[in-house]
């Protein structure tokens, strides 16, 4: 893994790890969560669109635009299913680590669909990353159960919808890599604008069809601004990193960085992570090192 790609993975993971804290500030109500999703993605997409002319206006060809749109729709479906169905049927302490396994699915997709080389240390790195997810999930779940959280058990449909959401996230990320492989690819800002604006529109359509009312009060707008400030460099770094690195290496590295920095932000914001979470963070850092040491693109 090249140093440039590693830098993008750390940038992407480090900034995307701020998003859970932003959504937590918004509140657990579905209307508030959907409002933040819609407004945050709209702000992010608009900023990318406004910035396009200053960076060469690399919009890309029709194939790139089409694949980028499919990527956006897959991610939108995954997000809507996760926030509107999964979180109401089981604890996030379980669903959150399972969702991150989409990075391993993307890695497998890189091998299968893009013919990426299976490097010697990659399987070891993936095993370490999976162990990291188990540690982080158990640490959070035990804490919730210890304080008597009523949402400690799963309800019917939880695993089905969680699996569907995770597969959709993986599909969206694989399509991001595919977009950059088109004959006339656009630049990172073009992809960000397409993805974010389409996700915002898709959430708005869902709210309309399902009769949900997204909240757009002052708190939502402030947090949407924070979302855009964190997500714009995250998704930009993700697309730019994929230009110089295989999906089978980049996504697990970025996911490991997100988990590691998530613990760092937790400390900054005054939380005290349990010991098992520290082990998870150490395993995340080890998985990143192993991926970097595996070499190649």
C-alpha angles and dihedrals in degrees: 000000000000120000091242092055091045089053091052090048091053091046093049095044094042095053098038089054088069093063098080090056091050093050091046089056089053093060134245098269110118093228090055093047093049091046091054092046092051098043096039094052091044092054092046094048093046092051090051091048093050091048094050097087091053092056101049099280093259097180097157132219130298094269091054092047092049096049090045089053091051089050090052094049092050091051092046091052091049093049095047092048092047098048099035100039115010099049091051093053103047147001120292087224085076102031096048097060091041090053090054089060085079085085089064091046089052090050090053089047090053090057095043104037103026099034094236116174118257102232124209099250098037098087089049090050091050092050090051091048091051089051088051091055091050091051094047093046094048092046093054095040093051091050092051093048092046092058092046098252107184090215094068097111133063125241131211114296094021097115095040095053093039090054091048092049093048092049090049091051089051091048091050092051093046089051088053089059090045091053091059091051095059120115092251106027123182126227126268093266091055091054092045092051093049095044098045097043092047092048089051091049092046092052090049091051091049091051090050095048096041094043093240120150114220113213115234105175129138094278091052093051093048092048090044088058090051089047092054092047090055101035098046095064090038097057092035090054091046095055094040091048092052089058090067101028139050120255090237089063106029103052097049089047092050091046091050090050091050092053094045095048090043088066090047092053089047089059092045090053092053102260125136110222116208121250093256089058090056089054089050091052091049090052090049090054090047092051090053091050091049091051091049091047091051087075127201127095 
